[in-house]
Amino acid sequence: MPDTQPAHFPTAGGERVLILSAGVGSGHNSAAAAVRQACDARTDVAEVQVLDVLQVSSTLYRDVLGKGYFVLAKGLPWLLDWAYDVSDAPFWRRGPIDPWTQANSLPVIRAIKRFQPTAIVSTHFLPAQLMATLLMRGVIDAKTAVVTTDYDPQGLWLTSAFHSFNVAREEGKVELMALGFPSDRVAATGIPISTPSDVAPDRVTNDIPHILISAGAAGGDYATAVVRQTLHMRSAFTATVVCGHNVETRADIERLVGADDRFQVLGFTTEMPALLRSADLFVGKPGGLSASECMAAGLPMVLVNPIPGQEVRNGDYLMEQGAAVRCNNVTTLGWKIDRILQEPGRLARMQAAAKKTGRPDAAADVLTGLLDGPRRPIVVTRDAQKAILAASEKRLVASDLRGDSALVRLTDPTDNSTVALLKADELKDLQKRYASTEGELVLRPDQTLASLRWEGRRLIRAVLRNDDSLRVRIDALPHAQPSPRAQ
């Protein structure tokens, strides 16, 4: 993808929002659908499109990414855990998009040029990384948002250019600020979830506790074992078991429960929001979207069989908030649920904790931050990325770096938005060419670009957009962290 002139997309008639996802599991597409719903509620959005980038890629690419993840989760979970930890290092991969991904990104680029969006929201790291590349190469001139879909901001999501970066919780924002990301570009919005208008906002009160059991995408023997253990419970209860599209799992569970009228066994259902509101306790995996939907509904969770990496971390957060317990061995599941139901007030406390943790307005907050936020992107130079990775490996925060390794920010004084994060030694090169008498920089796309280092040229082209010049302030990284608040 060579450098080209940016496609300057019109804003007359309202915003044109493109939402990019990737069908690795259902969570990323569910988040995209939630952002779509939030777009429909805004009067300044004229048109919306949602695109699953895997659906327009080759069959082999789609199968490797879409199905390979679950193959590893089921057969080689230790390998998935290792891969998660390796790729969690910030900016561990800084090179260009690999040739295979680049080839499969061409249909996405063509779709962007056809639709001409003014704003692009990515709910998976693959399109987020692609959008950063297109911003840096001048191919697009749209505002871009990165929307993470788990409670921890994993390293693969970090990109070299974006307008807003949205994480699920306040600690995630503090973590990114420790890496050097400015607070004006990171928002703790929560994970976007849809909010059906035909579902009552208040929870249903049950005389007998009602348990909602999710068989998960994989289903199989583990889901059947979960239901089997509830048969050993001593507490009174009713249960709904949702098996999704897994026909074999549904048949196995129906044979297991037989004529026991405490159980209702469902296949795929569009009634999940109502089921969440009518249940007292959820049993299942802590996927980012599933957990967020439960929290928004005030529904505490019993966590079983989490996928190593992000789901384990999701579970840690939910347990920290008091909104979940984890069952590490399925044979104790019935006993664990009995403990929750039999301890006076415990279920009510967990429900209150879940409601406090929920972020039902996340999708709307993502859009507001993007559409009403800075028009220029922030660029994180490759040298800054290397410094961030090196500091992380030494367990340092970015503000601890000194000398030429220190990180500095370039700030647009018109709206106090950070437009670049770079190393101090890179700043020297810019100061030679663009220093003003006031101690600021006046960036220009003039002939001096020819003698400027390649990364400096990319930075200036990305942040200038259509302007002939841009005056920026030079700021050191702040040491202060945002004040803790209830999550």
PEBELUR-V875864 format. One record per residue. N is the residue number from 1. SS is DSSP state (H for helix, E for strand, C for the rest). Layout:
# PEBELUR-V875864
n;ss
N;SS
N;SS
This chain:
# PEBELUR-V875864
n;ss
1;C
2;C
3;C
4;C
5;C
6;C
7;E
8;C
9;C
10;C
11;C
12;C
13;C
14;C
15;E
16;E
17;E
18;E
19;E
20;E
21;E
22;C
23;C
24;C
25;C
26;C
27;H
28;H
29;H
30;H
31;H
32;H
33;H
34;H
35;H
36;H
37;H
38;H
39;H
40;H
41;C
42;C
43;C
44;C
45;E
46;E
47;E
48;E
49;E
50;E
51;E
52;E
53;C
54;C
55;C
56;C
57;C
58;C
59;H
60;H
61;H
62;H
63;H
64;H
65;H
66;H
67;C
68;H
69;H
70;H
71;H
72;H
73;H
74;H
75;H
76;C
77;H
78;H
79;H
80;H
81;H
82;H
83;H
84;H
85;H
86;H
87;H
88;C
89;C
90;C
91;C
92;C
93;C
94;C
95;C
96;C
97;C
98;C
99;H
100;H
101;H
102;H
103;H
104;H
105;H
106;H
107;H
108;H
109;H
110;H
111;H
112;H
113;H
114;H
115;H
116;C
117;C
118;C
119;E
120;E
121;E
122;E
123;C
124;C
125;H
126;H
127;H
128;H
129;H
130;H
131;H
132;H
133;H
134;H
135;H
136;H
137;C
138;C
139;C
140;E
141;C
142;C
143;E
144;E
145;E
146;E
147;E
148;C
149;C
150;C
151;C
152;C
153;C
154;C
155;H
156;H
157;H
158;C
159;C
160;C
161;E
162;E
163;C
164;E
165;E
166;E
167;E
168;C
169;C
170;H
171;H
172;H
173;H
174;H
175;H
176;H
177;H
178;H
179;H
180;C
181;C
182;C
183;H
184;H
185;H
186;E
187;E
188;E
189;C
190;C
191;C
192;C
193;C
194;C
195;C
196;C
197;C
198;C
199;C
200;C
201;C
202;C
203;C
204;C
205;C
206;C
207;C
208;C
209;C
210;E
211;E
212;E
213;E
214;E
215;C
216;C
217;C
218;C
219;C
220;H
221;H
222;H
223;H
224;H
225;H
226;H
227;H
228;H
229;H
230;H
231;C
232;C
233;C
234;C
235;C
236;C
237;C
238;E
239;E
240;E
241;E
242;E
243;C
244;C
245;C
246;C
247;H
248;H
249;H
250;H
251;H
252;H
253;H
254;H
255;H
256;H
257;H
258;C
259;C
260;C
261;C
262;C
263;E
264;E
265;E
266;E
267;C
268;C
269;C
270;C
271;C
272;H
273;H
274;H
275;H
276;H
277;H
278;H
279;C
280;C
281;E
282;E
283;E
284;E
285;C
286;C
287;C
288;H
289;H
290;H
291;H
292;H
293;H
294;H
295;H
296;H
297;C
298;C
299;C
300;C
301;E
302;E
303;E
304;E
305;C
306;C
307;C
308;C
309;C
310;H
311;H
312;H
313;H
314;H
315;H
316;H
317;H
318;H
319;H
320;H
321;C
322;C
323;C
324;E
325;E
326;E
327;E
328;C
329;C
330;H
331;H
332;H
333;H
334;H
335;H
336;H
337;H
338;H
339;H
340;H
341;H
342;H
343;C
344;C
345;C
346;H
347;H
348;H
349;H
350;H
351;H
352;H
353;H
354;H
355;H
356;H
357;H
358;C
359;C
360;C
361;C
362;H
363;H
364;H
365;H
366;H
367;H
368;H
369;H
370;H
371;H
372;C
373;C
374;C
375;C
376;C
377;C
378;E
379;E
380;E
381;C
382;H
383;H
384;H
385;H
386;H
387;H
388;H
389;H
390;H
391;H
392;H
393;H
394;C
395;C
396;C
397;C
398;H
399;H
400;H
401;C
402;C
403;H
404;H
405;H
406;C
407;E
408;E
409;E
410;E
411;E
412;E
413;C
414;C
415;C
416;C
417;E
418;E
419;E
420;E
421;E
422;E
423;E
424;H
425;H
426;H
427;H
428;H
429;H
430;H
431;H
432;H
433;H
434;H
435;E
436;C
437;C
438;C
439;C
440;C
441;E
442;E
443;E
444;E
445;C
446;C
447;H
448;H
449;H
450;H
451;H
452;C
453;C
454;H
455;H
456;H
457;H
458;H
459;H
460;H
461;H
462;H
463;H
464;H
465;C
466;C
467;C
468;C
469;E
470;E
471;E
472;E
473;E
474;E
475;E
476;E
477;C
478;C
479;C
480;C
481;C
482;C
483;C
484;C
485;C
486;C
487;C
